Amino acid sequence: MSNFAYKRGVASGEKMSEGGTITPETQIKELTEKLEEETDRLLKLYAAYEQQEAELRDTKAEVEVLEKEIVEREIEKESLEALLTEKDARIRELEMRAGKAGKQVEHLEPELRKMEEKFTREKDRLGKVFSIAEELDNDLRLAVVELQTRDEWYMDHMSLFEDLNKAIKRRYEMIEAAAEAERQSQHMGRAIAERMDEMVEARAAEMTIEEATEIDSTESEEKSSEDEAAVESAESEEEEWNWSEQVLTGVMEKNGITDRDAFIEFAKSYDMDGNRYLKGSELGAAASDFVAKDAPVEEPSEETPSEEVSQESQSDSEEQSDNDREPEVVWRNTSDSQGNQ
């Protein structure tokens, strides 16, 4: 405004100096210039206003963005603070655990040393036990081999033991049966005698001569029937001969004997122990004589089969007498001889 007034004063002074008065044209011109100047200024102000308004909008937008960033940063800060708090708590917890672990380590170090000493001792003991186990395993293998060999030998000679066992059982059964039969016979004899004495005494006064003769005849008949029954039982017992079919077949095949019945009848005379059971040795001796009786006569210098049979029968009789005296001892001796074989 001061510049405009100055210019106006200068212009009016010029006009006034020229004419001494202000004309309307001059005034219009001045106003027009003034309007142009004011318009120019207003346009500049409007442009500056618009620029300021745009800058203000940009600034507001930036402020909003910054406010959002501030909020986000605050949220992030809170989350980080929470995370830091959690981490601090975790660190404190770990520190406490580390402290406890350190104390436990200090407390368990003596126990660890003791356990190491125990481990060393147990390791040594385990080594000794393992060495002993190896020795026992080797002994076990040797024992298994020995047992297998013994079992094979036993299976090869099992028939002999079975025959011997059967013969011993048969012998005891026969002895017990004979003793029991003798006891029953004696008991029945005493019972019959007592009964007959009672009957005779009871009826002695009433008997007549005829009744007495009848009683004598009945007694003689009963005695004769008892004698016949005893003879029949003895004959039936004599007919009961036993032997091992396997041993008999083997002896016959070995000596080439085909007539079974004739050989059995011939071998019955070789039952040295009288138990009506033909053992393997008795069958062998009988087979030798059975074959030798049909064979041609050999040189005189050689020993005859009968002498061999007599020697074998004598040895068998001696063995059987030993068995009769002490069967358990004979069984142990037999097992010992098996072990030696």
Buried (B, 14 or more C-beta within 10 A) or exposed (E): EEEEEEBBEEBBEEBEEEEEEBEEEBBEEBEEBEEEEEEEEEEEEEEEEEEEEEEEEEEEEEEEEEEEEEEEEEEEEEEEEEEEEEEEEEEEEEEEEEEEEEEEEEEEEEEEEEEEEEEEEEEEEEEEEEEEEEEEEEEEEEEEEEEEEEEEEEEEEEBBBEBBEBBBEBBEEBEEEEEEEEEEEEEEEEEEEEEEEEEEEEEEEEBEEEEEEEBEEEEEEEEEEBEEEEEEEEEEEEEEBEBBEEBBEBBBEEBEBEEEEEBBEBBBEBBBBEBBBBBBBBBBBBBBBBBBEEEEEEEEEEEEBEEBBEEBBEEBEEBBEEBEEEEEEBBEEBEEEBEEE
